[in-house]
Amino acid sequence: MSIFDESYSPIDLARILGIHRVTVTNWIKKGALKAIRTPGGRYRVSKDELISFLHAHGMPIPAFLRVKERKLVVAVDDEEMILNLLEQFFSTNDMPYMYKLATFSNPIEAAFFIGDRKPDLIILDLLMPELNGFNMAGKIQQASPHSKIIVLTGHATHDNIARLKKYNISAVLTKPVNLKILKKSIENALI
Protein backbone atom coordinates (compact mmCIF):
# COMPACT_ATOMS: atom_id res chain seq x y z
CA MET A 1 0.00 0.00 0.00
CA SER A 2 1.36 3.41 -0.93
CA ILE A 3 0.75 6.73 0.77
CA PHE A 4 -1.65 7.62 -2.04
CA ASP A 5 -4.04 4.82 -0.99
CA GLU A 6 -4.71 6.42 2.41
CA SER A 7 -3.72 10.06 2.11
CA TYR A 8 -5.42 13.41 1.87
CA SER A 9 -4.90 16.66 0.00
CA PRO A 10 -5.21 20.04 1.77
CA ILE A 11 -8.67 20.36 0.19
CA ASP A 12 -9.68 16.96 1.65
CA LEU A 13 -8.35 17.98 5.05
CA ALA A 14 -10.14 21.34 4.95
CA ARG A 15 -13.42 19.53 4.31
CA ILE A 16 -12.71 16.90 6.99
CA LEU A 17 -11.71 19.44 9.64
CA GLY A 18 -14.15 22.18 8.67
CA ILE A 19 -11.43 24.78 8.08
CA HIS A 20 -9.99 26.65 5.11
CA ARG A 21 -7.48 24.84 2.89
CA VAL A 22 -5.01 27.73 3.29
CA THR A 23 -4.86 26.95 7.02
CA VAL A 24 -3.97 23.34 6.24
CA THR A 25 -1.32 24.43 3.73
CA ASN A 26 0.16 26.82 6.32
CA TRP A 27 0.38 24.00 8.89
CA ILE A 28 2.23 21.91 6.30
CA LYS A 29 4.62 24.71 5.29
CA LYS A 30 5.42 25.45 8.97
CA GLY A 31 6.14 21.76 9.59
CA ALA A 32 3.33 21.29 12.10
CA LEU A 33 1.60 18.79 9.82
CA LYS A 34 3.92 16.40 7.99
CA ALA A 35 3.21 15.89 4.31
CA ILE A 36 4.93 14.65 1.19
CA ARG A 37 4.94 16.36 -2.18
CA THR A 38 3.77 14.52 -5.25
CA PRO A 39 5.80 14.68 -8.47
CA GLY A 40 3.33 17.38 -9.54
CA GLY A 41 4.14 19.47 -6.44
CA ARG A 42 0.91 18.81 -4.53
CA TYR A 43 0.85 18.05 -0.82
CA ARG A 44 -0.47 14.73 0.53
CA VAL A 45 -0.88 13.89 4.23
CA SER A 46 -0.99 10.24 5.27
CA LYS A 47 -3.81 8.96 7.44
CA ASP A 48 -1.33 8.15 10.24
CA GLU A 49 0.22 11.65 10.15
CA LEU A 50 -3.24 13.23 10.26
CA ILE A 51 -4.27 11.14 13.27
CA SER A 52 -0.99 11.98 15.06
CA PHE A 53 -1.49 15.69 14.33
CA LEU A 54 -5.09 15.69 15.57
CA HIS A 55 -4.14 13.77 18.71
CA ALA A 56 -1.14 16.04 19.47
CA HIS A 57 -3.30 19.15 19.15
CA GLY A 58 -6.25 17.84 21.18
CA MET A 59 -8.54 17.84 18.18
CA PRO A 60 -11.30 15.23 17.80
CA ILE A 61 -10.49 12.32 15.50
CA PRO A 62 -13.37 11.67 13.07
CA ALA A 63 -14.84 8.17 13.29
CA PHE A 64 -13.91 7.28 9.71
CA LEU A 65 -10.21 7.80 10.52
CA ARG A 66 -10.46 5.09 13.15
CA VAL A 67 -11.69 2.65 10.51
CA LYS A 68 -8.94 0.13 9.78
CA GLU A 69 -10.08 -0.66 6.26
CA ARG A 70 -12.76 0.81 4.03
CA LYS A 71 -15.73 -1.48 3.47
CA LEU A 72 -16.47 -2.62 -0.08
CA VAL A 73 -20.02 -1.84 -1.23
CA VAL A 74 -21.43 -3.08 -4.53
CA ALA A 75 -24.51 -1.44 -6.09
CA VAL A 76 -26.43 -3.42 -8.71
CA ASP A 77 -29.22 -1.67 -10.59
CA ASP A 78 -30.18 -1.56 -14.26
CA GLU A 79 -31.12 2.14 -13.94
CA GLU A 80 -28.08 4.33 -14.63
CA MET A 81 -29.80 7.22 -12.82
CA ILE A 82 -29.85 5.22 -9.57
CA LEU A 83 -26.20 4.21 -9.96
CA ASN A 84 -25.25 7.86 -10.60
CA LEU A 85 -27.18 8.90 -7.48
CA LEU A 86 -25.37 6.26 -5.41
CA GLU A 87 -21.97 7.32 -6.80
CA GLN A 88 -22.76 10.91 -5.85
CA PHE A 89 -23.97 9.84 -2.40
CA PHE A 90 -20.84 7.76 -1.73
CA SER A 91 -18.61 10.69 -2.74
CA THR A 92 -20.01 13.11 -0.11
CA ASN A 93 -19.07 13.88 3.48
CA ASP A 94 -17.14 11.04 5.12
CA MET A 95 -18.52 8.30 2.83
CA PRO A 96 -15.47 8.00 0.50
CA TYR A 97 -13.23 7.54 3.53
CA MET A 98 -15.34 4.72 4.94
CA TYR A 99 -16.53 2.86 1.85
CA LYS A 100 -15.29 1.81 -1.58
CA LEU A 101 -18.15 1.65 -4.09
CA ALA A 102 -18.36 -0.50 -7.21
CA THR A 103 -21.44 -0.10 -9.41
CA PHE A 104 -22.91 -2.47 -11.99
CA SER A 105 -25.82 -2.07 -14.38
CA ASN A 106 -25.39 -5.66 -15.54
CA PRO A 107 -26.31 -8.18 -12.82
CA ILE A 108 -24.30 -10.99 -14.45
CA GLU A 109 -21.08 -8.92 -14.33
CA ALA A 110 -21.94 -7.95 -10.75
CA ALA A 111 -22.40 -11.62 -9.78
CA PHE A 112 -18.90 -12.49 -11.02
CA PHE A 113 -17.41 -9.51 -9.18
CA ILE A 114 -19.26 -10.38 -5.96
CA GLY A 115 -18.15 -14.01 -6.14
CA ASP A 116 -14.55 -12.91 -6.63
CA ARG A 117 -14.31 -9.94 -4.23
CA LYS A 118 -16.78 -10.95 -1.44
CA PRO A 119 -17.98 -7.39 -0.68
CA ASP A 120 -19.19 -6.31 2.74
CA LEU A 121 -22.49 -4.95 1.41
CA ILE A 122 -24.57 -5.22 -1.75
CA ILE A 123 -27.25 -2.67 -2.64
CA LEU A 124 -29.51 -4.65 -4.94
CA ASP A 125 -32.41 -3.82 -7.24
CA LEU A 126 -35.14 -6.47 -7.54
CA LEU A 127 -36.41 -6.26 -11.10
CA MET A 128 -33.57 -6.40 -13.61
CA PRO A 129 -33.15 -8.13 -16.98
CA GLU A 130 -31.13 -11.35 -17.21
CA LEU A 131 -30.96 -11.98 -13.44
CA ASN A 132 -33.52 -10.63 -10.99
CA GLY A 133 -32.74 -9.56 -7.45
CA PHE A 134 -34.38 -12.61 -5.88
CA ASN A 135 -32.18 -15.07 -7.81
CA MET A 136 -29.16 -12.86 -7.26
CA ALA A 137 -29.76 -12.73 -3.48
CA GLY A 138 -29.72 -16.53 -3.44
CA LYS A 139 -26.49 -16.64 -5.42
CA ILE A 140 -24.92 -14.03 -3.13
CA GLN A 141 -25.75 -16.13 -0.08
CA GLN A 142 -23.97 -19.08 -1.65
CA ALA A 143 -20.94 -17.25 -3.06
CA SER A 144 -20.41 -14.66 -0.32
CA PRO A 145 -22.40 -15.61 2.79
CA HIS A 146 -20.93 -12.84 4.99
CA SER A 147 -22.08 -10.10 2.57
CA LYS A 148 -25.01 -8.02 3.79
CA ILE A 149 -27.76 -7.08 1.34
CA ILE A 150 -29.92 -3.97 1.16
CA VAL A 151 -32.67 -4.11 -1.44
CA LEU A 152 -33.45 -0.81 -3.16
CA THR A 153 -36.56 -1.19 -5.29
CA GLY A 154 -39.56 0.53 -6.76
CA HIS A 155 -41.50 -2.71 -6.21
CA ALA A 156 -41.59 -3.19 -2.42
CA THR A 157 -44.91 -5.02 -2.43
CA HIS A 158 -45.99 -7.28 0.41
CA ASP A 159 -45.42 -10.33 -1.81
CA ASN A 160 -41.90 -9.23 -2.78
CA ILE A 161 -40.96 -8.43 0.81
CA ALA A 162 -42.30 -11.83 1.92
CA ARG A 163 -40.19 -13.54 -0.82
CA LEU A 164 -37.09 -11.69 0.41
CA LYS A 165 -37.36 -12.98 4.00
CA LYS A 166 -35.58 -16.23 3.16
CA TYR A 167 -32.52 -14.29 1.95
CA ASN A 168 -31.68 -12.56 5.25
CA ILE A 169 -31.94 -9.06 3.78
CA SER A 170 -30.71 -6.26 6.08
CA ALA A 171 -33.21 -3.67 4.78
CA VAL A 172 -35.71 -3.07 1.99
CA LEU A 173 -35.82 0.56 0.83
CA THR A 174 -38.12 2.06 -1.74
CA LYS A 175 -37.30 4.25 -4.70
CA PRO A 176 -36.96 7.18 -4.73
CA VAL A 177 -34.59 6.56 -1.86
CA ASN A 178 -34.33 8.77 1.20
CA LEU A 179 -30.55 9.23 1.53
CA LYS A 180 -30.67 9.65 5.32
CA ILE A 181 -32.47 6.34 5.64
CA LEU A 182 -30.03 4.73 3.19
CA LYS A 183 -27.04 5.94 5.21
CA LYS A 184 -28.57 4.65 8.46
CA SER A 185 -29.38 1.30 6.80
CA ILE A 186 -25.77 0.99 5.57
CA GLU A 187 -24.41 1.77 9.04
CA ASN A 188 -26.81 -0.74 10.66
CA ALA A 189 -25.90 -3.46 8.17
CA LEU A 190 -22.16 -3.01 8.65
CA ILE A 191 -21.88 -2.68 12.44
Secondary structure by P-SEA (a helix, b strand, c coil): cccccccccaaaaaaaacccaaaaaaaaaaccbbbbbcccbbbbbcaaaaaaaaaaacccccccccccbbbbbbbbcccaaaaaaaaaaaacccccccbbbbbbccaaaaaaaaaaccccccccccccccccaaaaaaaaaaacccbbbbbbcccccaaaaaaaccccccccccccccaaaaaaaaaaacc
